[in-house]
Amino acid sequence: VVQIGEIRSVLGELAVDAGTDIALQLRMEPAPGSVFSNGLGPDRLVAGMIGVEGFVELGHLDGRYISTELAGGFTGRMIGFFCRHGTLEVRSFGHVGADDSDAL
C-alpha cells in the first residue's frame, strides 16, 4: 500500500498461510528510460518478496512521489508494516545502502 496525502493505492497483495515466514524487500532502481544516468534523477521503488524462485515483484512506484515540494525536495523515506487480517510478527528488519547502486 502506498499513501500520498489522501491518495491511497494498493500496489500488490500476497496471500500467505498463517505461520508462514516470508522475506519482503524494497529495491530502488533507476527509472526506466530516465535521462538521469548519473543517479541524481528519479528512481523507481520496487516492492516484493524473496521466494524459492528469487525476487517476486508485488508492485512499484515512481520515487518522485516519496518526497515533498513543501520541504524543498527529498526528505527521506519511511517504511512500515501492515496486516489486513490477523496478526503480524516482524522478527527482523535490516537496511543496506550505498551511494553506488551497483554495490548492492
Phi and psi restraints in degrees (range 20) as a CNS / XPLOR table:
assign (resid 1 and name C) (resid 2 and name N)
       (resid 2 and name CA) (resid 2 and name C) 1.0 -119.9 20.0 2
assign (resid 2 and name N) (resid 2 and name CA)
       (resid 2 and name C) (resid 3 and name N) 1.0 137.2 20.0 2
assign (resid 2 and name C) (resid 3 and name N)
       (resid 3 and name CA) (resid 3 and name C) 1.0 -132.7 20.0 2
assign (resid 3 and name N) (resid 3 and name CA)
       (resid 3 and name C) (resid 4 and name N) 1.0 125.7 20.0 2
assign (resid 3 and name C) (resid 4 and name N)
       (resid 4 and name CA) (resid 4 and name C) 1.0 -124.2 20.0 2
assign (resid 4 and name N) (resid 4 and name CA)
       (resid 4 and name C) (resid 5 and name N) 1.0 106.5 20.0 2
assign (resid 4 and name C) (resid 5 and name N)
       (resid 5 and name CA) (resid 5 and name C) 1.0 62.4 20.0 2
assign (resid 5 and name N) (resid 5 and name CA)
       (resid 5 and name C) (resid 6 and name N) 1.0 -125.5 20.0 2
assign (resid 5 and name C) (resid 6 and name N)
       (resid 6 and name CA) (resid 6 and name C) 1.0 -92.5 20.0 2
assign (resid 6 and name N) (resid 6 and name CA)
       (resid 6 and name C) (resid 7 and name N) 1.0 -1.4 20.0 2
assign (resid 6 and name C) (resid 7 and name N)
       (resid 7 and name CA) (resid 7 and name C) 1.0 -89.0 20.0 2
assign (resid 7 and name N) (resid 7 and name CA)
       (resid 7 and name C) (resid 8 and name N) 1.0 125.4 20.0 2
assign (resid 7 and name C) (resid 8 and name N)
       (resid 8 and name CA) (resid 8 and name C) 1.0 -130.3 20.0 2
assign (resid 8 and name N) (resid 8 and name CA)
       (resid 8 and name C) (resid 9 and name N) 1.0 133.8 20.0 2
assign (resid 8 and name C) (resid 9 and name N)
       (resid 9 and name CA) (resid 9 and name C) 1.0 -139.8 20.0 2
assign (resid 9 and name N) (resid 9 and name CA)
       (resid 9 and name C) (resid 10 and name N) 1.0 139.5 20.0 2
assign (resid 9 and name C) (resid 10 and name N)
       (resid 10 and name CA) (resid 10 and name C) 1.0 -88.8 20.0 2
assign (resid 10 and name N) (resid 10 and name CA)
       (resid 10 and name C) (resid 11 and name N) 1.0 116.0 20.0 2
assign (resid 10 and name C) (resid 11 and name N)
       (resid 11 and name CA) (resid 11 and name C) 1.0 -79.5 20.0 2
assign (resid 11 and name N) (resid 11 and name CA)
       (resid 11 and name C) (resid 12 and name N) 1.0 -32.8 20.0 2
assign (resid 11 and name C) (resid 12 and name N)
       (resid 12 and name CA) (resid 12 and name C) 1.0 -174.7 20.0 2
assign (resid 12 and name N) (resid 12 and name CA)
       (resid 12 and name C) (resid 13 and name N) 1.0 161.1 20.0 2
assign (resid 12 and name C) (resid 13 and name N)
       (resid 13 and name CA) (resid 13 and name C) 1.0 -135.1 20.0 2
assign (resid 13 and name N) (resid 13 and name CA)
       (resid 13 and name C) (resid 14 and name N) 1.0 154.4 20.0 2
assign (resid 13 and name C) (resid 14 and name N)
       (resid 14 and name CA) (resid 14 and name C) 1.0 -141.6 20.0 2
assign (resid 14 and name N) (resid 14 and name CA)
       (resid 14 and name C) (resid 15 and name N) 1.0 119.8 20.0 2
assign (resid 14 and name C) (resid 15 and name N)
       (resid 15 and name CA) (resid 15 and name C) 1.0 -92.4 20.0 2
assign (resid 15 and name N) (resid 15 and name CA)
       (resid 15 and name C) (resid 16 and name N) 1.0 129.3 20.0 2
assign (resid 15 and name C) (resid 16 and name N)
       (resid 16 and name CA) (resid 16 and name C) 1.0 -132.8 20.0 2
assign (resid 16 and name N) (resid 16 and name CA)
       (resid 16 and name C) (resid 17 and name N) 1.0 152.8 20.0 2
assign (resid 16 and name C) (resid 17 and name N)
       (resid 17 and name CA) (resid 17 and name C) 1.0 -72.1 20.0 2
assign (resid 17 and name N) (resid 17 and name CA)
       (resid 17 and name C) (resid 18 and name N) 1.0 149.1 20.0 2
assign (resid 17 and name C) (resid 18 and name N)
       (resid 18 and name CA) (resid 18 and name C) 1.0 -55.6 20.0 2
assign (resid 18 and name N) (resid 18 and name CA)
       (resid 18 and name C) (resid 19 and name N) 1.0 137.0 20.0 2
assign (resid 18 and name C) (resid 19 and name N)
       (resid 19 and name CA) (resid 19 and name C) 1.0 84.4 20.0 2
assign (resid 19 and name N) (resid 19 and name CA)
       (resid 19 and name C) (resid 20 and name N) 1.0 -0.6 20.0 2
assign (resid 19 and name C) (resid 20 and name N)
       (resid 20 and name CA) (resid 20 and name C) 1.0 -80.7 20.0 2
assign (resid 20 and name N) (resid 20 and name CA)
       (resid 20 and name C) (resid 21 and name N) 1.0 130.0 20.0 2
assign (resid 20 and name C) (resid 21 and name N)
       (resid 21 and name CA) (resid 21 and name C) 1.0 -83.7 20.0 2
assign (resid 21 and name N) (resid 21 and name CA)
       (resid 21 and name C) (resid 22 and name N) 1.0 133.6 20.0 2
assign (resid 21 and name C) (resid 22 and name N)
       (resid 22 and name CA) (resid 22 and name C) 1.0 -132.8 20.0 2
assign (resid 22 and name N) (resid 22 and name CA)
       (resid 22 and name C) (resid 23 and name N) 1.0 156.6 20.0 2
assign (resid 22 and name C) (resid 23 and name N)
       (resid 23 and name CA) (resid 23 and name C) 1.0 -118.4 20.0 2
assign (resid 23 and name N) (resid 23 and name CA)
       (resid 23 and name C) (resid 24 and name N) 1.0 117.1 20.0 2
assign (resid 23 and name C) (resid 24 and name N)
       (resid 24 and name CA) (resid 24 and name C) 1.0 -95.7 20.0 2
assign (resid 24 and name N) (resid 24 and name CA)
       (resid 24 and name C) (resid 25 and name N) 1.0 151.1 20.0 2
assign (resid 24 and name C) (resid 25 and name N)
       (resid 25 and name CA) (resid 25 and name C) 1.0 -143.2 20.0 2
assign (resid 25 and name N) (resid 25 and name CA)
       (resid 25 and name C) (resid 26 and name N) 1.0 139.4 20.0 2
assign (resid 25 and name C) (resid 26 and name N)
       (resid 26 and name CA) (resid 26 and name C) 1.0 -116.9 20.0 2
assign (resid 26 and name N) (resid 26 and name CA)
       (resid 26 and name C) (resid 27 and name N) 1.0 121.0 20.0 2
assign (resid 26 and name C) (resid 27 and name N)
       (resid 27 and name CA) (resid 27 and name C) 1.0 -112.4 20.0 2
assign (resid 27 and name N) (resid 27 and name CA)
       (resid 27 and name C) (resid 28 and name N) 1.0 148.6 20.0 2
assign (resid 27 and name C) (resid 28 and name N)
       (resid 28 and name CA) (resid 28 and name C) 1.0 -111.5 20.0 2
assign (resid 28 and name N) (resid 28 and name CA)
       (resid 28 and name C) (resid 29 and name N) 1.0 124.5 20.0 2
assign (resid 28 and name C) (resid 29 and name N)
       (resid 29 and name CA) (resid 29 and name C) 1.0 -128.7 20.0 2
assign (resid 29 and name N) (resid 29 and name CA)
       (resid 29 and name C) (resid 30 and name N) 1.0 152.8 20.0 2
assign (resid 29 and name C) (resid 30 and name N)
       (resid 30 and name CA) (resid 30 and name C) 1.0 -58.7 20.0 2
assign (resid 30 and name N) (resid 30 and name CA)
       (resid 30 and name C) (resid 31 and name N) 1.0 141.6 20.0 2
assign (resid 30 and name C) (resid 31 and name N)
       (resid 31 and name CA) (resid 31 and name C) 1.0 -64.0 20.0 2
assign (resid 31 and name N) (resid 31 and name CA)
       (resid 31 and name C) (resid 32 and name N) 1.0 136.9 20.0 2
assign (resid 31 and name C) (resid 32 and name N)
       (resid 32 and name CA) (resid 32 and name C) 1.0 -58.4 20.0 2
assign (resid 32 and name N) (resid 32 and name CA)
       (resid 32 and name C) (resid 33 and name N) 1.0 131.2 20.0 2
assign (resid 32 and name C) (resid 33 and name N)
       (resid 33 and name CA) (resid 33 and name C) 1.0 73.3 20.0 2
assign (resid 33 and name N) (resid 33 and name CA)
       (resid 33 and name C) (resid 34 and name N) 1.0 11.4 20.0 2
assign (resid 33 and name C) (resid 34 and name N)
       (resid 34 and name CA) (resid 34 and name C) 1.0 -66.2 20.0 2
assign (resid 34 and name N) (resid 34 and name CA)
       (resid 34 and name C) (resid 35 and name N) 1.0 138.6 20.0 2
assign (resid 34 and name C) (resid 35 and name N)
       (resid 35 and name CA) (resid 35 and name C) 1.0 -83.3 20.0 2
assign (resid 35 and name N) (resid 35 and name CA)
       (resid 35 and name C) (resid 36 and name N) 1.0 -4.3 20.0 2
assign (resid 35 and name C) (resid 36 and name N)
       (resid 36 and name CA) (resid 36 and name C) 1.0 -94.8 20.0 2
assign (resid 36 and name N) (resid 36 and name CA)
       (resid 36 and name C) (resid 37 and name N) 1.0 76.1 20.0 2
assign (resid 36 and name C) (resid 37 and name N)
       (resid 37 and name CA) (resid 37 and name C) 1.0 -76.0 20.0 2
assign (resid 37 and name N) (resid 37 and name CA)
       (resid 37 and name C) (resid 38 and name N) 1.0 -9.5 20.0 2
assign (resid 37 and name C) (resid 38 and name N)
       (resid 38 and name CA) (resid 38 and name C) 1.0 -84.4 20.0 2
assign (resid 38 and name N) (resid 38 and name CA)
       (resid 38 and name C) (resid 39 and name N) 1.0 3.0 20.0 2
assign (resid 38 and name C) (resid 39 and name N)
       (resid 39 and name CA) (resid 39 and name C) 1.0 82.0 20.0 2
assign (resid 39 and name N) (resid 39 and name CA)
       (resid 39 and name C) (resid 40 and name N) 1.0 1.6 20.0 2
assign (resid 39 and name C) (resid 40 and name N)
       (resid 40 and name CA) (resid 40 and name C) 1.0 -92.2 20.0 2
assign (resid 40 and name N) (resid 40 and name CA)
       (resid 40 and name C) (resid 41 and name N) 1.0 -7.3 20.0 2
assign (resid 40 and name C) (resid 41 and name N)
       (resid 41 and name CA) (resid 41 and name C) 1.0 -88.9 20.0 2
assign (resid 41 and name N) (resid 41 and name CA)
       (resid 41 and name C) (resid 42 and name N) 1.0 -171.1 20.0 2
assign (resid 41 and name C) (resid 42 and name N)
       (resid 42 and name CA) (resid 42 and name C) 1.0 -65.6 20.0 2
assign (resid 42 and name N) (resid 42 and name CA)
       (resid 42 and name C) (resid 43 and name N) 1.0 149.5 20.0 2
assign (resid 42 and name C) (resid 43 and name N)
       (resid 43 and name CA) (resid 43 and name C) 1.0 -115.1 20.0 2
assign (resid 43 and name N) (resid 43 and name CA)
       (resid 43 and name C) (resid 44 and name N) 1.0 -179.4 20.0 2
assign (resid 43 and name C) (resid 44 and name N)
       (resid 44 and name CA) (resid 44 and name C) 1.0 -122.7 20.0 2
assign (resid 44 and name N) (resid 44 and name CA)
       (resid 44 and name C) (resid 45 and name N) 1.0 128.1 20.0 2
assign (resid 44 and name C) (resid 45 and name N)
       (resid 45 and name CA) (resid 45 and name C) 1.0 -95.1 20.0 2
assign (resid 45 and name N) (resid 45 and name CA)
       (resid 45 and name C) (resid 46 and name N) 1.0 125.3 20.0 2
assign (resid 45 and name C) (resid 46 and name N)
       (resid 46 and name CA) (resid 46 and name C) 1.0 -118.4 20.0 2
assign (resid 46 and name N) (resid 46 and name CA)
       (resid 46 and name C) (resid 47 and name N) 1.0 120.2 20.0 2
assign (resid 46 and name C) (resid 47 and name N)
       (resid 47 and name CA) (resid 47 and name C) 1.0 -103.5 20.0 2
assign (resid 47 and name N) (resid 47 and name CA)
       (resid 47 and name C) (resid 48 and name N) 1.0 138.9 20.0 2
assign (resid 47 and name C) (resid 48 and name N)
       (resid 48 and name CA) (resid 48 and name C) 1.0 -166.9 20.0 2
assign (resid 48 and name N) (resid 48 and name CA)
       (resid 48 and name C) (resid 49 and name N) 1.0 -170.7 20.0 2
assign (resid 48 and name C) (resid 49 and name N)
       (resid 49 and name CA) (resid 49 and name C) 1.0 -128.9 20.0 2
assign (resid 49 and name N) (resid 49 and name CA)
       (resid 49 and name C) (resid 50 and name N) 1.0 155.9 20.0 2
assign (resid 49 and name C) (resid 50 and name N)
       (resid 50 and name CA) (resid 50 and name C) 1.0 -97.2 20.0 2
assign (resid 50 and name N) (resid 50 and name CA)
       (resid 50 and name C) (resid 51 and name N) 1.0 117.9 20.0 2
assign (resid 50 and name C) (resid 51 and name N)
       (resid 51 and name CA) (resid 51 and name C) 1.0 -117.8 20.0 2
assign (resid 51 and name N) (resid 51 and name CA)
       (resid 51 and name C) (resid 52 and name N) 1.0 -171.1 20.0 2
assign (resid 51 and name C) (resid 52 and name N)
       (resid 52 and name CA) (resid 52 and name C) 1.0 -65.1 20.0 2
assign (resid 52 and name N) (resid 52 and name CA)
       (resid 52 and name C) (resid 53 and name N) 1.0 -23.6 20.0 2
assign (resid 52 and name C) (resid 53 and name N)
       (resid 53 and name CA) (resid 53 and name C) 1.0 -97.9 20.0 2
assign (resid 53 and name N) (resid 53 and name CA)
       (resid 53 and name C) (resid 54 and name N) 1.0 11.2 20.0 2
assign (resid 53 and name C) (resid 54 and name N)
       (resid 54 and name CA) (resid 54 and name C) 1.0 100.2 20.0 2
assign (resid 54 and name N) (resid 54 and name CA)
       (resid 54 and name C) (resid 55 and name N) 1.0 -153.6 20.0 2
assign (resid 54 and name C) (resid 55 and name N)
       (resid 55 and name CA) (resid 55 and name C) 1.0 -75.3 20.0 2
assign (resid 55 and name N) (resid 55 and name CA)
       (resid 55 and name C) (resid 56 and name N) 1.0 129.2 20.0 2
assign (resid 55 and name C) (resid 56 and name N)
       (resid 56 and name CA) (resid 56 and name C) 1.0 -117.6 20.0 2
assign (resid 56 and name N) (resid 56 and name CA)
       (resid 56 and name C) (resid 57 and name N) 1.0 114.0 20.0 2
assign (resid 56 and name C) (resid 57 and name N)
       (resid 57 and name CA) (resid 57 and name C) 1.0 -71.2 20.0 2
assign (resid 57 and name N) (resid 57 and name CA)
       (resid 57 and name C) (resid 58 and name N) 1.0 132.8 20.0 2
assign (resid 57 and name C) (resid 58 and name N)
       (resid 58 and name CA) (resid 58 and name C) 1.0 -101.8 20.0 2
assign (resid 58 and name N) (resid 58 and name CA)
       (resid 58 and name C) (resid 59 and name N) 1.0 -25.4 20.0 2
assign (resid 58 and name C) (resid 59 and name N)
       (resid 59 and name CA) (resid 59 and name C) 1.0 174.0 20.0 2
assign (resid 59 and name N) (resid 59 and name CA)
       (resid 59 and name C) (resid 60 and name N) 1.0 166.6 20.0 2
assign (resid 59 and name C) (resid 60 and name N)
       (resid 60 and name CA) (resid 60 and name C) 1.0 -143.9 20.0 2
assign (resid 60 and name N) (resid 60 and name CA)
       (resid 60 and name C) (resid 61 and name N) 1.0 163.7 20.0 2
assign (resid 60 and name C) (resid 61 and name N)
       (resid 61 and name CA) (resid 61 and name C) 1.0 -147.8 20.0 2
assign (resid 61 and name N) (resid 61 and name CA)
       (resid 61 and name C) (resid 62 and name N) 1.0 139.5 20.0 2
assign (resid 61 and name C) (resid 62 and name N)
       (resid 62 and name CA) (resid 62 and name C) 1.0 -64.0 20.0 2
assign (resid 62 and name N) (resid 62 and name CA)
       (resid 62 and name C) (resid 63 and name N) 1.0 124.1 20.0 2
assign (resid 62 and name C) (resid 63 and name N)
       (resid 63 and name CA) (resid 63 and name C) 1.0 -61.5 20.0 2
assign (resid 63 and name N) (resid 63 and name CA)
       (resid 63 and name C) (resid 64 and name N) 1.0 -19.2 20.0 2
assign (resid 63 and name C) (resid 64 and name N)
       (resid 64 and name CA) (resid 64 and name C) 1.0 -62.8 20.0 2
assign (resid 64 and name N) (resid 64 and name CA)
       (resid 64 and name C) (resid 65 and name N) 1.0 -24.0 20.0 2
assign (resid 64 and name C) (resid 65 and name N)
       (resid 65 and name CA) (resid 65 and name C) 1.0 -79.0 20.0 2
assign (resid 65 and name N) (resid 65 and name CA)
       (resid 65 and name C) (resid 66 and name N) 1.0 -7.1 20.0 2
assign (resid 65 and name C) (resid 66 and name N)
       (resid 66 and name CA) (resid 66 and name C) 1.0 -106.8 20.0 2
assign (resid 66 and name N) (resid 66 and name CA)
       (resid 66 and name C) (resid 67 and name N) 1.0 51.9 20.0 2
assign (resid 66 and name C) (resid 67 and name N)
       (resid 67 and name CA) (resid 67 and name C) 1.0 -152.7 20.0 2
assign (resid 67 and name N) (resid 67 and name CA)
       (resid 67 and name C) (resid 68 and name N) 1.0 -176.1 20.0 2
assign (resid 67 and name C) (resid 68 and name N)
       (resid 68 and name CA) (resid 68 and name C) 1.0 -141.6 20.0 2
assign (resid 68 and name N) (resid 68 and name CA)
       (resid 68 and name C) (resid 69 and name N) 1.0 132.9 20.0 2
assign (resid 68 and name C) (resid 69 and name N)
       (resid 69 and name CA) (resid 69 and name C) 1.0 -73.2 20.0 2
assign (resid 69 and name N) (resid 69 and name CA)
       (resid 69 and name C) (resid 70 and name N) 1.0 -28.3 20.0 2
assign (resid 69 and name C) (resid 70 and name N)
       (resid 70 and name CA) (resid 70 and name C) 1.0 -64.9 20.0 2
assign (resid 70 and name N) (resid 70 and name CA)
       (resid 70 and name C) (resid 71 and name N) 1.0 -31.6 20.0 2
assign (resid 70 and name C) (resid 71 and name N)
       (resid 71 and name CA) (resid 71 and name C) 1.0 -93.4 20.0 2
assign (resid 71 and name N) (resid 71 and name CA)
       (resid 71 and name C) (resid 72 and name N) 1.0 1.7 20.0 2
assign (resid 71 and name C) (resid 72 and name N)
       (resid 72 and name CA) (resid 72 and name C) 1.0 90.2 20.0 2
assign (resid 72 and name N) (resid 72 and name CA)
       (resid 72 and name C) (resid 73 and name N) 1.0 14.5 20.0 2
assign (resid 72 and name C) (resid 73 and name N)
       (resid 73 and name CA) (resid 73 and name C) 1.0 136.9 20.0 2
assign (resid 73 and name N) (resid 73 and name CA)
       (resid 73 and name C) (resid 74 and name N) 1.0 -153.7 20.0 2
assign (resid 73 and name C) (resid 74 and name N)
       (resid 74 and name CA) (resid 74 and name C) 1.0 -66.0 20.0 2
assign (resid 74 and name N) (resid 74 and name CA)
       (resid 74 and name C) (resid 75 and name N) 1.0 130.4 20.0 2
assign (resid 74 and name C) (resid 75 and name N)
       (resid 75 and name CA) (resid 75 and name C) 1.0 -121.6 20.0 2
assign (resid 75 and name N) (resid 75 and name CA)
       (resid 75 and name C) (resid 76 and name N) 1.0 5.0 20.0 2
assign (resid 75 and name C) (resid 76 and name N)
       (resid 76 and name CA) (resid 76 and name C) 1.0 113.8 20.0 2
assign (resid 76 and name N) (resid 76 and name CA)
       (resid 76 and name C) (resid 77 and name N) 1.0 175.1 20.0 2
assign (resid 76 and name C) (resid 77 and name N)
       (resid 77 and name CA) (resid 77 and name C) 1.0 -132.8 20.0 2
assign (resid 77 and name N) (resid 77 and name CA)
       (resid 77 and name C) (resid 78 and name N) 1.0 152.7 20.0 2
assign (resid 77 and name C) (resid 78 and name N)
       (resid 78 and name CA) (resid 78 and name C) 1.0 -122.3 20.0 2
assign (resid 78 and name N) (resid 78 and name CA)
       (resid 78 and name C) (resid 79 and name N) 1.0 150.6 20.0 2
assign (resid 78 and name C) (resid 79 and name N)
       (resid 79 and name CA) (resid 79 and name C) 1.0 -132.2 20.0 2
assign (resid 79 and name N) (resid 79 and name CA)
       (resid 79 and name C) (resid 80 and name N) 1.0 145.1 20.0 2
assign (resid 79 and name C) (resid 80 and name N)
       (resid 80 and name CA) (resid 80 and name C) 1.0 -145.3 20.0 2
assign (resid 80 and name N) (resid 80 and name CA)
       (resid 80 and name C) (resid 81 and name N) 1.0 171.0 20.0 2
assign (resid 80 and name C) (resid 81 and name N)
       (resid 81 and name CA) (resid 81 and name C) 1.0 -118.5 20.0 2
assign (resid 81 and name N) (resid 81 and name CA)
       (resid 81 and name C) (resid 82 and name N) 1.0 144.2 20.0 2
assign (resid 81 and name C) (resid 82 and name N)
       (resid 82 and name CA) (resid 82 and name C) 1.0 -141.3 20.0 2
assign (resid 82 and name N) (resid 82 and name CA)
       (resid 82 and name C) (resid 83 and name N) 1.0 136.5 20.0 2
assign (resid 82 and name C) (resid 83 and name N)
       (resid 83 and name CA) (resid 83 and name C) 1.0 -129.3 20.0 2
assign (resid 83 and name N) (resid 83 and name CA)
       (resid 83 and name C) (resid 84 and name N) 1.0 118.0 20.0 2
assign (resid 83 and name C) (resid 84 and name N)
       (resid 84 and name CA) (resid 84 and name C) 1.0 -70.7 20.0 2
assign (resid 84 and name N) (resid 84 and name CA)
       (resid 84 and name C) (resid 85 and name N) 1.0 -38.7 20.0 2
assign (resid 84 and name C) (resid 85 and name N)
       (resid 85 and name CA) (resid 85 and name C) 1.0 -134.6 20.0 2
assign (resid 85 and name N) (resid 85 and name CA)
       (resid 85 and name C) (resid 86 and name N) 1.0 145.9 20.0 2
assign (resid 85 and name C) (resid 86 and name N)
       (resid 86 and name CA) (resid 86 and name C) 1.0 76.4 20.0 2
assign (resid 86 and name N) (resid 86 and name CA)
       (resid 86 and name C) (resid 87 and name N) 1.0 -145.9 20.0 2
assign (resid 86 and name C) (resid 87 and name N)
       (resid 87 and name CA) (resid 87 and name C) 1.0 -125.5 20.0 2
assign (resid 87 and name N) (resid 87 and name CA)
       (resid 87 and name C) (resid 88 and name N) 1.0 161.3 20.0 2
assign (resid 87 and name C) (resid 88 and name N)
       (resid 88 and name CA) (resid 88 and name C) 1.0 -132.5 20.0 2
assign (resid 88 and name N) (resid 88 and name CA)
       (resid 88 and name C) (resid 89 and name N) 1.0 129.1 20.0 2
assign (resid 88 and name C) (resid 89 and name N)
       (resid 89 and name CA) (resid 89 and name C) 1.0 -115.1 20.0 2
assign (resid 89 and name N) (resid 89 and name CA)
       (resid 89 and name C) (resid 90 and name N) 1.0 118.4 20.0 2
assign (resid 89 and name C) (resid 90 and name N)
       (resid 90 and name CA) (resid 90 and name C) 1.0 -97.2 20.0 2
assign (resid 90 and name N) (resid 90 and name CA)
       (resid 90 and name C) (resid 91 and name N) 1.0 113.1 20.0 2
assign (resid 90 and name C) (resid 91 and name N)
       (resid 91 and name CA) (resid 91 and name C) 1.0 -86.5 20.0 2
assign (resid 91 and name N) (resid 91 and name CA)
       (resid 91 and name C) (resid 92 and name N) 1.0 -28.8 20.0 2
assign (resid 91 and name C) (resid 92 and name N)
       (resid 92 and name CA) (resid 92 and name C) 1.0 -158.5 20.0 2
assign (resid 92 and name N) (resid 92 and name CA)
       (resid 92 and name C) (resid 93 and name N) 1.0 158.5 20.0 2
assign (resid 92 and name C) (resid 93 and name N)
       (resid 93 and name CA) (resid 93 and name C) 1.0 -143.3 20.0 2
assign (resid 93 and name N) (resid 93 and name CA)
       (resid 93 and name C) (resid 94 and name N) 1.0 133.6 20.0 2
assign (resid 93 and name C) (resid 94 and name N)
       (resid 94 and name CA) (resid 94 and name C) 1.0 -135.8 20.0 2
assign (resid 94 and name N) (resid 94 and name CA)
       (resid 94 and name C) (resid 95 and name N) 1.0 160.1 20.0 2
assign (resid 94 and name C) (resid 95 and name N)
       (resid 95 and name CA) (resid 95 and name C) 1.0 -138.5 20.0 2
assign (resid 95 and name N) (resid 95 and name CA)
       (resid 95 and name C) (resid 96 and name N) 1.0 132.8 20.0 2
assign (resid 95 and name C) (resid 96 and name N)
       (resid 96 and name CA) (resid 96 and name C) 1.0 -126.8 20.0 2
assign (resid 96 and name N) (resid 96 and name CA)
       (resid 96 and name C) (resid 97 and name N) 1.0 128.8 20.0 2
assign (resid 96 and name C) (resid 97 and name N)
       (resid 97 and name CA) (resid 97 and name C) 1.0 -141.3 20.0 2
assign (resid 97 and name N) (resid 97 and name CA)
       (resid 97 and name C) (resid 98 and name N) 1.0 159.3 20.0 2
assign (resid 97 and name C) (resid 98 and name N)
       (resid 98 and name CA) (resid 98 and name C) 1.0 -162.3 20.0 2
assign (resid 98 and name N) (resid 98 and name CA)
       (resid 98 and name C) (resid 99 and name N) 1.0 150.8 20.0 2
assign (resid 98 and name C) (resid 99 and name N)
       (resid 99 and name CA) (resid 99 and name C) 1.0 -67.2 20.0 2
assign (resid 99 and name N) (resid 99 and name CA)
       (resid 99 and name C) (resid 100 and name N) 1.0 -27.0 20.0 2
assign (resid 99 and name C) (resid 100 and name N)
       (resid 100 and name CA) (resid 100 and name C) 1.0 -104.2 20.0 2
assign (resid 100 and name N) (resid 100 and name CA)
       (resid 100 and name C) (resid 101 and name N) 1.0 110.0 20.0 2
assign (resid 100 and name C) (resid 101 and name N)
       (resid 101 and name CA) (resid 101 and name C) 1.0 -62.8 20.0 2
assign (resid 101 and name N) (resid 101 and name CA)
       (resid 101 and name C) (resid 102 and name N) 1.0 -23.5 20.0 2
assign (resid 101 and name C) (resid 102 and name N)
       (resid 102 and name CA) (resid 102 and name C) 1.0 -68.8 20.0 2
assign (resid 102 and name N) (resid 102 and name CA)
       (resid 102 and name C) (resid 103 and name N) 1.0 -19.7 20.0 2
assign (resid 102 and name C) (resid 103 and name N)
       (resid 103 and name CA) (resid 103 and name C) 1.0 -75.3 20.0 2
assign (resid 103 and name N) (resid 103 and name CA)
       (resid 103 and name C) (resid 104 and name N) 1.0 -17.5 20.0 2
